Amino acid sequence: MNGHAVGAGLAIAAASDLRLASTAATFADGFVKRGISGCEMGLSYFLPKLIGPALAFDLMLSGRRMLADEALRAGLVRHRHRARRTARPGLRAGGATRRERRWRSRRPRR
């Protein structure tokens, strides 16, 4: 994430297997600020499993923002990188793209 993950963005991020954040990332449950339940889109299922129930319900019921450093300490994100380098570490952590290309080039074509 590079920027704001608010509401549905936080829910999608919480449901993801790998979460990388830049130093500019912020996380918040924007539903509660709009008068909607703060537990929409599976957030009440995923968030407590990631960061613990006390902090998860604090975020879901208050709507406060969590910065990237706090998200890293809490366990919401796995790595935090400088804002301009977010995409490059994501490629390394997300898969071996060079190895995949080499493997595909060695396969016999039909």
N, CA, C and O atoms as a GROMACS GRO file, in nm:
protein
  440
    1MET      N    1   0.083  -0.116   0.000
    1MET     CA    2   0.000   0.000   0.000
    1MET      C    3   0.089   0.123   0.000
    1MET      O    4   0.190   0.131   0.070
    2ASN      N    5   0.048   0.217  -0.079
    2ASN     CA    6   0.122   0.342  -0.087
    2ASN      C    7   0.019   0.454  -0.087
    2ASN      O    8  -0.027   0.497  -0.193
    3GLY      N    9  -0.018   0.500   0.031
    3GLY     CA   10  -0.123   0.599   0.043
    3GLY      C   11  -0.222   0.555   0.148
    3GLY      O   12  -0.186   0.495   0.250
    4HIS      N   13  -0.349   0.584   0.124
    4HIS     CA   14  -0.452   0.556   0.222
    4HIS      C   15  -0.522   0.424   0.192
    4HIS      O   16  -0.562   0.399   0.078
    5ALA      N   17  -0.536   0.340   0.293
    5ALA     CA   18  -0.619   0.220   0.287
    5ALA      C   19  -0.731   0.242   0.388
    5ALA      O   20  -0.716   0.210   0.506
    6VAL      N   21  -0.841   0.295   0.341
    6VAL     CA   22  -0.951   0.335   0.428
    6VAL      C   23  -1.077   0.262   0.386
    6VAL      O   24  -1.107   0.253   0.267
    7GLY      N   25  -1.151   0.208   0.483
    7GLY     CA   26  -1.277   0.141   0.455
    7GLY      C   27  -1.256   0.012   0.378
    7GLY      O   28  -1.195  -0.082   0.429
    8ALA      N   29  -1.306   0.008   0.256
    8ALA     CA   30  -1.295  -0.112   0.174
    8ALA      C   31  -1.148  -0.143   0.142
    8ALA      O   32  -1.112  -0.259   0.128
    9GLY      N   33  -1.065  -0.040   0.130
    9GLY     CA   34  -0.923  -0.062   0.104
    9GLY      C   35  -0.856  -0.135   0.220
    9GLY      O   36  -0.772  -0.222   0.198
   10LEU      N   37  -0.894  -0.102   0.342
   10LEU     CA   38  -0.841  -0.173   0.458
   10LEU      C   39  -0.893  -0.316   0.462
   10LEU      O   40  -0.818  -0.408   0.497
   11ALA      N   41  -1.020  -0.336   0.427
   11ALA     CA   42  -1.077  -0.471   0.426
   11ALA      C   43  -1.007  -0.559   0.324
   11ALA      O   44  -0.978  -0.676   0.352
   12ILE      N   45  -0.980  -0.506   0.206
   12ILE     CA   46  -0.911  -0.584   0.103
   12ILE      C   47  -0.767  -0.611   0.145
   12ILE      O   48  -0.716  -0.721   0.124
   13ALA      N   49  -0.702  -0.513   0.205
   13ALA     CA   50  -0.566  -0.533   0.252
   13ALA      C   51  -0.562  -0.638   0.362
   13ALA      O   52  -0.470  -0.720   0.364
   14ALA      N   53  -0.659  -0.637   0.453
   14ALA     CA   54  -0.661  -0.734   0.562
   14ALA      C   55  -0.684  -0.875   0.510
   14ALA      O   56  -0.636  -0.972   0.569
   15ALA      N   57  -0.757  -0.888   0.401
   15ALA     CA   58  -0.784  -1.020   0.343
   15ALA      C   59  -0.669  -1.070   0.256
   15ALA      O   60  -0.670  -1.186   0.214
   16SER      N   61  -0.571  -0.986   0.229
   16SER     CA   62  -0.459  -1.024   0.142
   16SER      C   63  -0.359  -1.112   0.217
   16SER      O   64  -0.347  -1.106   0.339
   17ASP      N   65  -0.288  -1.195   0.140
   17ASP     CA   66  -0.188  -1.282   0.199
   17ASP      C   67  -0.059  -1.208   0.230
   17ASP      O   68   0.007  -1.237   0.331
   18LEU      N   69  -0.022  -1.114   0.148
   18LEU     CA   70   0.103  -1.041   0.164
   18LEU      C   71   0.073  -0.892   0.165
   18LEU      O   72   0.014  -0.840   0.070
   19ARG      N   73   0.114  -0.824   0.270
   19ARG     CA   74   0.086  -0.681   0.283
   19ARG      C   75   0.217  -0.606   0.300
   19ARG      O   76   0.289  -0.625   0.398
   20LEU      N   77   0.249  -0.522   0.202
   20LEU     CA   78   0.366  -0.435   0.206
   20LEU      C   79   0.317  -0.292   0.209
   20LEU      O   80   0.219  -0.258   0.142
   21ALA      N   81   0.382  -0.208   0.287
   21ALA     CA   82   0.336  -0.069   0.299
   21ALA      C   83   0.454   0.025   0.282
   21ALA      O   84   0.567  -0.007   0.317
   22SER      N   85   0.424   0.142   0.229
   22SER     CA   86   0.525   0.247   0.222
   22SER      C   87   0.515   0.329   0.350
   22SER      O   88   0.422   0.314   0.429
   23THR      N   89   0.612   0.415   0.370
   23THR     CA   90   0.610   0.501   0.488
   23THR      C   91   0.495   0.601   0.481
   23THR      O   92   0.458   0.659   0.583
   24ALA      N   93   0.438   0.621   0.363
   24ALA     CA   94   0.327   0.715   0.346
   24ALA      C   95   0.191   0.649   0.366
   24ALA      O   96   0.088   0.716   0.355
   25ALA      N   97   0.187   0.520   0.393
   25ALA     CA   98   0.060   0.448   0.406
   25ALA      C   99  -0.009   0.479   0.538
   25ALA      O  100   0.056   0.492   0.642
   26THR      N  101  -0.140   0.492   0.532
   26THR     CA  102  -0.223   0.505   0.651
   26THR      C  103  -0.340   0.409   0.639
   26THR      O  104  -0.388   0.382   0.529
   27PHE      N  105  -0.386   0.358   0.751
   27PHE     CA  106  -0.493   0.260   0.755
   27PHE      C  107  -0.602   0.309   0.848
   27PHE      O  108  -0.573   0.358   0.958
   28ALA      N  109  -0.727   0.297   0.807
   28ALA     CA  110  -0.839   0.338   0.890
   28ALA      C  111  -0.965   0.268   0.843
   28ALA      O  112  -0.978   0.231   0.726
   29ASP      N  113  -1.058   0.250   0.936
   29ASP     CA  114  -1.189   0.197   0.902
   29ASP      C  115  -1.282   0.316   0.886
   29ASP      O  116  -1.330   0.372   0.984
   30GLY      N  117  -1.306   0.355   0.763
   30GLY     CA  118  -1.385   0.474   0.736
   30GLY      C  119  -1.534   0.454   0.746
   30GLY      O  120  -1.610   0.551   0.739
   31PHE      N  121  -1.580   0.329   0.763
   31PHE     CA  122  -1.723   0.303   0.768
   31PHE      C  123  -1.788   0.373   0.887
   31PHE      O  124  -1.894   0.433   0.874
   32VAL      N  125  -1.724   0.363   1.003
   32VAL     CA  126  -1.784   0.415   1.125
   32VAL      C  127  -1.796   0.568   1.122
   32VAL      O  128  -1.887   0.623   1.183
   33LYS      N  129  -1.707   0.636   1.052
   33LYS     CA  130  -1.714   0.782   1.040
   33LYS      C  131  -1.833   0.825   0.953
   33LYS      O  132  -1.876   0.940   0.959
   34ARG      N  133  -1.885   0.734   0.872
   34ARG     CA  134  -1.999   0.763   0.785
   34ARG      C  135  -2.131   0.714   0.846
   34ARG      O  136  -2.236   0.728   0.784
   35GLY      N  137  -2.125   0.659   0.966
   35GLY     CA  138  -2.246   0.612   1.032
   35GLY      C  139  -2.285   0.471   0.993
   35GLY      O  140  -2.397   0.428   1.021
   36ILE      N  141  -2.194   0.399   0.929
   36ILE     CA  142  -2.219   0.260   0.890
   36ILE      C  143  -2.143   0.172   0.989
   36ILE      O  144  -2.049   0.217   1.054
   37SER      N  145  -2.184   0.049   1.002
   37SER     CA  146  -2.114  -0.044   1.089
   37SER      C  147  -1.967  -0.051   1.050
   37SER      O  148  -1.934  -0.057   0.931
   38GLY      N  149  -1.878  -0.050   1.148
   38GLY     CA  150  -1.735  -0.056   1.122
   38GLY      C  151  -1.686  -0.195   1.091
   38GLY      O  152  -1.565  -0.217   1.079
   39CYS      N  153  -1.776  -0.289   1.079
   39CYS     CA  154  -1.738  -0.430   1.062
   39CYS      C  155  -1.784  -0.483   0.927
   39CYS      O  156  -1.826  -0.598   0.917
   40GLU      N  157  -1.777  -0.402   0.824
   40GLU     CA  158  -1.823  -0.443   0.692
   40GLU      C  159  -1.713  -0.514   0.613
   40GLU      O  160  -1.595  -0.502   0.646
   41MET      N  161  -1.751  -0.586   0.512
   41MET     CA  162  -1.661  -0.650   0.415
   41MET      C  163  -1.563  -0.748   0.479
   41MET      O  164  -1.451  -0.762   0.430
   42GLY      N  165  -1.603  -0.814   0.585
   42GLY     CA  166  -1.517  -0.914   0.647
   42GLY      C  167  -1.409  -0.857   0.736
   42GLY      O  168  -1.322  -0.931   0.783
   43LEU      N  169  -1.412  -0.728   0.760
   43LEU     CA  170  -1.307  -0.665   0.842
   43LEU      C  171  -1.310  -0.717   0.986
   43LEU      O  172  -1.204  -0.732   1.048
   44SER      N  173  -1.429  -0.744   1.039
   44SER     CA  174  -1.438  -0.794   1.176
   44SER      C  175  -1.385  -0.937   1.188
   44SER      O  176  -1.358  -0.984   1.298
   45TYR      N  177  -1.370  -1.006   1.076
   45TYR     CA  178  -1.313  -1.141   1.077
   45TYR      C  179  -1.161  -1.136   1.064
   45TYR      O  180  -1.090  -1.200   1.141
   46PHE      N  181  -1.111  -1.061   0.966
   46PHE     CA  182  -0.968  -1.061   0.936
   46PHE      C  183  -0.884  -0.976   1.031
   46PHE      O  184  -0.777  -1.020   1.074
   47LEU      N  185  -0.930  -0.858   1.065
   47LEU     CA  186  -0.849  -0.766   1.144
   47LEU      C  187  -0.813  -0.819   1.283
   47LEU      O  188  -0.696  -0.808   1.321
   48PRO      N  189  -0.906  -0.877   1.361
   48PRO     CA  190  -0.866  -0.932   1.491
   48PRO      C  191  -0.765  -1.046   1.480
   48PRO      O  192  -0.681  -1.064   1.569
   49LYS      N  193  -0.772  -1.123   1.374
   49LYS     CA  194  -0.675  -1.232   1.355
   49LYS      C  195  -0.536  -1.179   1.327
   49LYS      O  196  -0.436  -1.243   1.362
   50LEU      N  197  -0.527  -1.062   1.263
   50LEU     CA  198  -0.399  -1.004   1.227
   50LEU      C  199  -0.335  -0.924   1.340
   50LEU      O  200  -0.215  -0.940   1.367
   51ILE      N  201  -0.412  -0.840   1.406
   51ILE     CA  202  -0.352  -0.746   1.502
   51ILE      C  203  -0.404  -0.764   1.644
   51ILE      O  204  -0.366  -0.688   1.734
   52GLY      N  205  -0.490  -0.863   1.667
   52GLY     CA  206  -0.544  -0.886   1.800
   52GLY      C  207  -0.677  -0.815   1.818
   52GLY      O  208  -0.702  -0.712   1.756
   53PRO      N  209  -0.763  -0.871   1.903
   53PRO     CA  210  -0.898  -0.816   1.915
   53PRO      C  211  -0.904  -0.676   1.975
   53PRO      O  212  -0.985  -0.594   1.930
   54ALA      N  213  -0.822  -0.645   2.073
   54ALA     CA  214  -0.830  -0.514   2.138
   54ALA      C  215  -0.799  -0.400   2.041
   54ALA      O  216  -0.875  -0.304   2.032
   55LEU      N  217  -0.690  -0.411   1.968
   55LEU     CA  218  -0.652  -0.306   1.873
   55LEU      C  219  -0.748  -0.304   1.754
   55LEU      O  220  -0.781  -0.197   1.704
   56ALA      N  221  -0.792  -0.422   1.709
   56ALA     CA  222  -0.884  -0.428   1.595
   56ALA      C  223  -1.015  -0.359   1.627
   56ALA      O  224  -1.065  -0.281   1.546
   57PHE      N  225  -1.072  -0.385   1.744
   57PHE     CA  226  -1.199  -0.324   1.777
   57PHE      C  227  -1.182  -0.175   1.807
   57PHE      O  228  -1.275  -0.097   1.786
   58ASP      N  229  -1.066  -0.135   1.856
   58ASP     CA  230  -1.038   0.007   1.873
   58ASP      C  231  -1.043   0.078   1.738
   58ASP      O  232  -1.104   0.184   1.726
   59LEU      N  233  -0.979   0.019   1.637
   59LEU     CA  234  -0.980   0.079   1.504
   59LEU      C  235  -1.119   0.078   1.442
   59LEU      O  236  -1.161   0.177   1.381
   60MET      N  237  -1.192  -0.033   1.459
   60MET     CA  238  -1.323  -0.046   1.396
   60MET      C  239  -1.428   0.042   1.462
   60MET      O  240  -1.521   0.087   1.394
   61LEU      N  241  -1.417   0.068   1.590
   61LEU     CA  242  -1.519   0.145   1.660
   61LEU      C  243  -1.487   0.294   1.670
   61LEU      O  244  -1.578   0.376   1.686
   62SER      N  245  -1.360   0.330   1.660
   62SER     CA  246  -1.324   0.472   1.671
   62SER      C  247  -1.301   0.538   1.535
   62SER      O  248  -1.323   0.658   1.521
   63GLY      N  249  -1.258   0.461   1.437
   63GLY     CA  250  -1.230   0.517   1.305
   63GLY      C  251  -1.098   0.591   1.299
   63GLY      O  252  -1.072   0.662   1.202
   64ARG      N  253  -1.014   0.576   1.401
   64ARG     CA  254  -0.886   0.648   1.401
   64ARG      C  255  -0.792   0.590   1.296
   64ARG      O  256  -0.809   0.477   1.251
   65ARG      N  257  -0.694   0.669   1.257
   65ARG     CA  258  -0.597   0.628   1.154
   65ARG      C  259  -0.475   0.563   1.219
   65ARG      O  260  -0.431   0.602   1.326
   66MET      N  261  -0.423   0.462   1.150
   66MET     CA  262  -0.302   0.393   1.194
   66MET      C  263  -0.195   0.420   1.089
   66MET      O  264  -0.216   0.395   0.970
   67LEU      N  265  -0.082   0.471   1.132
   67LEU     CA  266   0.029   0.498   1.039
   67LEU      C  267   0.106   0.370   1.010
   67LEU      O  268   0.086   0.269   1.077
   68ALA      N  269   0.193   0.375   0.911
   68ALA     CA  270   0.265   0.256   0.866
   68ALA      C  271   0.354   0.198   0.976
   68ALA      O  272   0.365   0.076   0.987
   69ASP      N  273   0.418   0.282   1.056
   69ASP     CA  274   0.504   0.230   1.164
   69ASP      C  275   0.424   0.151   1.266
   69ASP      O  276   0.466   0.043   1.309
   70GLU      N  277   0.308   0.204   1.305
   70GLU     CA  278   0.223   0.132   1.401
   70GLU      C  279   0.168   0.004   1.340
   70GLU      O  280   0.156  -0.097   1.408
   71ALA      N  281   0.133   0.009   1.211
   71ALA     CA  282   0.082  -0.110   1.142
   71ALA      C  283   0.188  -0.219   1.136
   71ALA      O  284   0.156  -0.338   1.147
   72LEU      N  285   0.313  -0.181   1.119
   72LEU     CA  286   0.423  -0.279   1.118
   72LEU      C  287   0.440  -0.341   1.256
   72LEU      O  288   0.454  -0.463   1.267
   73ARG      N  289   0.439  -0.258   1.360
   73ARG     CA  290   0.453  -0.310   1.496
   73ARG      C  291   0.335  -0.400   1.535
   73ARG      O  292   0.353  -0.500   1.605
   74ALA      N  293   0.216  -0.365   1.489
   74ALA     CA  294   0.096  -0.441   1.525
   74ALA      C  295   0.085  -0.571   1.447
   74ALA      O  296   0.017  -0.664   1.491
   75GLY      N  297   0.152  -0.580   1.332
   75GLY     CA  298   0.146  -0.700   1.251
   75GLY      C  299   0.050  -0.692   1.134
   75GLY      O  300   0.024  -0.792   1.068
   76LEU      N  301  -0.002  -0.574   1.108
   76LEU     CA  302  -0.093  -0.558   0.994
   76LEU      C  303  -0.018  -0.567   0.862
   76LEU      O  304  -0.070  -0.621   0.765
   77VAL      N  305   0.103  -0.514   0.856
   77VAL     CA  306   0.186  -0.524   0.736
   77VAL      C  307   0.313  -0.600   0.770
   77VAL      O  308   0.357  -0.603   0.885
   78ARG      N  309   0.370  -0.661   0.669
   78ARG     CA  310   0.491  -0.742   0.691
   78ARG      C  311   0.618  -0.662   0.674
   78ARG      O  312   0.714  -0.681   0.749
   79HIS      N  313   0.621  -0.573   0.577
   79HIS     CA  314   0.738  -0.490   0.549
   79HIS      C  315   0.695  -0.346   0.528
   79HIS      O  316   0.585  -0.320   0.478
   80ARG      N  317   0.782  -0.254   0.565
   80ARG     CA  318   0.759  -0.112   0.541
   80ARG      C  319   0.878  -0.059   0.463
   80ARG      O  320   0.993  -0.082   0.501
   81HIS      N  321   0.851   0.011   0.354
   81HIS     CA  322   0.956   0.063   0.267
   81HIS      C  323   0.934   0.211   0.243
   81HIS      O  324   0.826   0.264   0.268
   82ARG      N  325   1.038   0.275   0.195
   82ARG     CA  326   1.024   0.416   0.158
   82ARG      C  327   0.919   0.428   0.048
   82ARG      O  328   0.900   0.336  -0.031
   83ALA      N  329   0.852   0.541   0.044
   83ALA     CA  330   0.738   0.560  -0.047
   83ALA      C  331   0.777   0.542  -0.193
   83ALA      O  332   0.696   0.489  -0.270
   84ARG      N  333   0.894   0.584  -0.235
   84ARG     CA  334   0.928   0.574  -0.377
   84ARG      C  335   0.976   0.436  -0.419
   84ARG      O  336   0.991   0.411  -0.538
   85ARG      N  337   0.999   0.345  -0.323
   85ARG     CA  338   1.049   0.212  -0.356
   85ARG      C  339   0.949   0.101  -0.326
   85ARG      O  340   0.990  -0.014  -0.315
   86THR      N  341   0.822   0.131  -0.313
   86THR     CA  342   0.724   0.031  -0.273
   86THR      C  343   0.711  -0.082  -0.375
   86THR      O  344   0.701  -0.198  -0.337
   87ALA      N  345   0.710  -0.050  -0.503
   87ALA     CA  346   0.687  -0.152  -0.605
   87ALA      C  347   0.803  -0.251  -0.616
   87ALA      O  348   0.779  -0.370  -0.637
   88ARG      N  349   0.926  -0.206  -0.603
   88ARG     CA  350   1.040  -0.296  -0.621
   88ARG      C  351   1.047  -0.405  -0.514
   88ARG      O  352   1.063  -0.522  -0.551
   89PRO      N  353   1.036  -0.375  -0.385
   89PRO     CA  354   1.036  -0.484  -0.287
   89PRO      C  355   0.916  -0.575  -0.302
   89PRO      O  356   0.925  -0.693  -0.271
   90GLY      N  357   0.804  -0.522  -0.350
   90GLY     CA  358   0.687  -0.605  -0.372
   90GLY      C  359   0.712  -0.713  -0.476
   90GLY      O  360   0.664  -0.825  -0.462
   91LEU      N  361   0.788  -0.680  -0.579
   91LEU     CA  362   0.820  -0.780  -0.680
   91LEU      C  363   0.909  -0.890  -0.622
   91LEU      O  364   0.890  -1.007  -0.652
   92ARG      N  365   1.005  -0.851  -0.538
   92ARG     CA  366   1.092  -0.952  -0.478
   92ARG      C  367   1.016  -1.041  -0.380
   92ARG      O  368   1.035  -1.162  -0.378
   93ALA      N  369   0.930  -0.980  -0.298
   93ALA     CA  370   0.859  -1.057  -0.197
   93ALA      C  371   0.743  -1.135  -0.257
   93ALA      O  372   0.706  -1.240  -0.204
   94GLY      N  373   0.686  -1.086  -0.366
   94GLY     CA  374   0.569  -1.149  -0.423
   94GLY      C  375   0.598  -1.271  -0.508
   94GLY      O  376   0.507  -1.349  -0.533
   95GLY      N  377   0.718  -1.290  -0.552
   95GLY     CA  378   0.747  -1.407  -0.634
   95GLY      C  379   0.879  -1.390  -0.706
   95GLY      O  380   0.935  -1.280  -0.713
   96ALA      N  381   0.927  -1.498  -0.759
   96ALA     CA  382   1.054  -1.496  -0.830
   96ALA      C  383   1.027  -1.472  -0.977
   96ALA      O  384   1.018  -1.566  -1.055
   97THR      N  385   1.013  -1.347  -1.015
   97THR     CA  386   0.976  -1.318  -1.154
   97THR      C  387   1.087  -1.356  -1.251
   97THR      O  388   1.057  -1.404  -1.360
   98ARG      N  389   1.213  -1.336  -1.214
   98ARG     CA  390   1.323  -1.375  -1.304
   98ARG      C  391   1.327  -1.526  -1.321
   98ARG      O  392   1.344  -1.576  -1.432
   99ARG      N  393   1.312  -1.598  -1.210
   99ARG     CA  394   1.312  -1.744  -1.218
   99ARG      C  395   1.195  -1.793  -1.302
   99ARG      O  396   1.210  -1.888  -1.380
  100GLU      N  397   1.080  -1.731  -1.286
  100GLU     CA  398   0.964  -1.772  -1.366
  100GLU      C  399   0.991  -1.750  -1.514
  100GLU      O  400   0.957  -1.836  -1.596
  101ARG      N  401   1.050  -1.638  -1.549
  101ARG     CA  402   1.081  -1.612  -1.690
  101ARG      C  403   1.180  -1.713  -1.744
  101ARG      O  404   1.164  -1.762  -1.856
  102ARG      N  405   1.284  -1.746  -1.665
  102ARG     CA  406   1.382  -1.845  -1.710
  102ARG      C  407   1.316  -1.981  -1.728
  102ARG      O  408   1.345  -2.052  -1.825
  103TRP      N  409   1.228  -2.018  -1.636
  103TRP     CA  410   1.163  -2.147  -1.643
  103TRP      C  411   1.072  -2.154  -1.765
  103TRP      O  412   1.069  -2.256  -1.835
  104ARG      N  413   1.000  -2.046  -1.792
  104ARG     CA  414   0.912  -2.044  -1.908
  104ARG      C  415   0.989  -2.050  -2.038
  104ARG      O  416   0.943  -2.110  -2.135
  105SER      N  417   1.107  -1.988  -2.042
  105SER     CA  418   1.184  -1.990  -2.167
  105SER      C  419   1.244  -2.127  -2.192
  105SER      O  420   1.274  -2.159  -2.308
  106ARG      N  421   1.264  -2.209  -2.090
  106ARG     CA  422   1.322  -2.343  -2.108
  106ARG      C  423   1.217  -2.447  -2.146
  106ARG      O  424   1.252  -2.552  -2.200
  107ARG      N  425   1.092  -2.420  -2.120
  107ARG     CA  426   0.988  -2.517  -2.150
  107ARG      C  427   0.975  -2.536  -2.302
  107ARG      O  428   0.982  -2.440  -2.377
  108PRO      N  429   0.958  -2.658  -2.345
  108PRO     CA  430   0.941  -2.679  -2.489
  108PRO      C  431   0.805  -2.627  -2.534
  108PRO      O  432   0.704  -2.646  -2.468
  109ARG      N  433   0.806  -2.563  -2.646
  109ARG     CA  434   0.680  -2.510  -2.702
  109ARG      C  435   0.618  -2.612  -2.795
  109ARG      O  436   0.688  -2.684  -2.866
  110ARG      N  437   0.490  -2.616  -2.794
  110ARG     CA  438   0.419  -2.714  -2.879
  110ARG      C  439   0.360  -2.648  -2.999
  110ARG      O  440   0.297  -2.714  -3.082
   0.00000   0.00000   0.00000
